[in-house]
């Protein structure tokens, strides 16, 4: 079995968050979804668990960061620059915030950061290893 990652995120509105992530290309795994949590699948090895605040609080006593705070930025590799742009546009059109940081365009790498409706930071990026400078 391949190693997998399940990113757990507290969300204020589970249904709205599910719609947001579906608009970005995630699919829902109903096996791990109920009224308190939803498993959103990016790939065979990357899953995002959206957890209501009550569910989140059943796992940890640590507080949920306030809106506008960032504890982690999650990067997702994309097939090309157009996919990065499409991800960014979908985020903005479905309740997220586009371009929360300056666009990063290094020629060989291109990225645009978004925030989901709860402020979680995602960084879709494209990288051309063959064009990456050496040294």
N, C-alpha and C positions, 0 to 999 in steps of 0.2 A: 504494500500500500504506500502511495507517495505521501510525503509529509505535506500537511495542510496547515493553513492559517485561518482562524476564525477571529475576525476583528469585531469586538463588542462595542457598540455605541449606544449611549442613552439618547432617547428621542422623546420629544414632547407629544407628538401626534403620530402614532404608529401607522395608521392608514395613509396619511399624507407622506410620510417618509418612504413607505413602500412604493407609492406612485412615483415619487421623485427618483428613487433608485431604479425602478423599472424603466423610466424615461432615459436613464443614462446607459441602459443596456444590461443591467443585472436582471436575473430571473429569480422567481421565488421558489424555494423548496418547501412545499407544504408539510413535509415530515417534521420540520423543526419550526413550525409557525403556529401560533395560537393568538389569543387576544392580548398576550403580554409580550410577545416576541415574534420576530420574523427573520427567517434565514434568507438572505439575498445572495445569490451566487454570481460571481464574476467569472470564475473558471473552475475546472475540476479541483483546484487546490486552494482557491481564494474565496472565502465566504465572509459576508458581513452579517453579524447578528444585531438587528435593531431591537433594542430593549426599552420598554416603557420605563419611566422613572421608578415606579414601584418595583419592577423586575430588577432593574439595575441595582437598586438599594438592597435587594435580597442577596446580592453577591459581594457588596462592599459597603463599608460605612464611610468611605471617602466621599467628599462632596462632589457633585457634578459641577464642572467648571462653569462660571457664568458666561453668558453670551458675549462673544468678542474675544474670549480667551482661547488659546491654543496650547494643547499639551503634546500633540503629535500631528505630523503631516504625512499623509499616506500617498505614496506615488504609485501610479498605474502605467505600465508601458502600453503604448498604442502602436498601431501598424504604420502610421504616417502622420504628417503634420495636419492633414485634413481631419483625421480622426480626433486629434487633440482639440482642434477648433470646434468640431461637432459636439464633443463632450462638453466643452465650455458653454456652447450655445444652448444645449439641452438643459444644463444646470440652471442657467439664467431663466429659461422659459418655464421651468417647473418648480420655482420657489427657492432656488439656490442663489448664490451671488457669484458672478463671473469675475475673473481677473482680480482676486483679492490682493495679489502681489503683482509687481511688474512682470510682463511677459518675458520669459527667458528664451532668447534666440541666439545660440552660439554657432549657428551654421550646422554643425554636426549633431546638435541637440536642441530641442524645442519643447517648451513647456508653458502651461498656463494653469494657475492655481484657482480652485473654486472652493466655496464653502457650501455645505448642504444646508437645509433649512434650520438645523440646530447648531450651525457654526463649525461642524467638523470639516477639516481641511483635506482636500484631495488634490493631487498634482498629476494630472494626466501629462505624459511626456512621450516624445518620440526621440530615438537615438539611432544614429547611423555610425556603428562601430568602425566601419571601413574609412569614414571621413574624419574620425577623431584624431586630433593632433597627437603626435608622439612626444614623449619627454615631458 
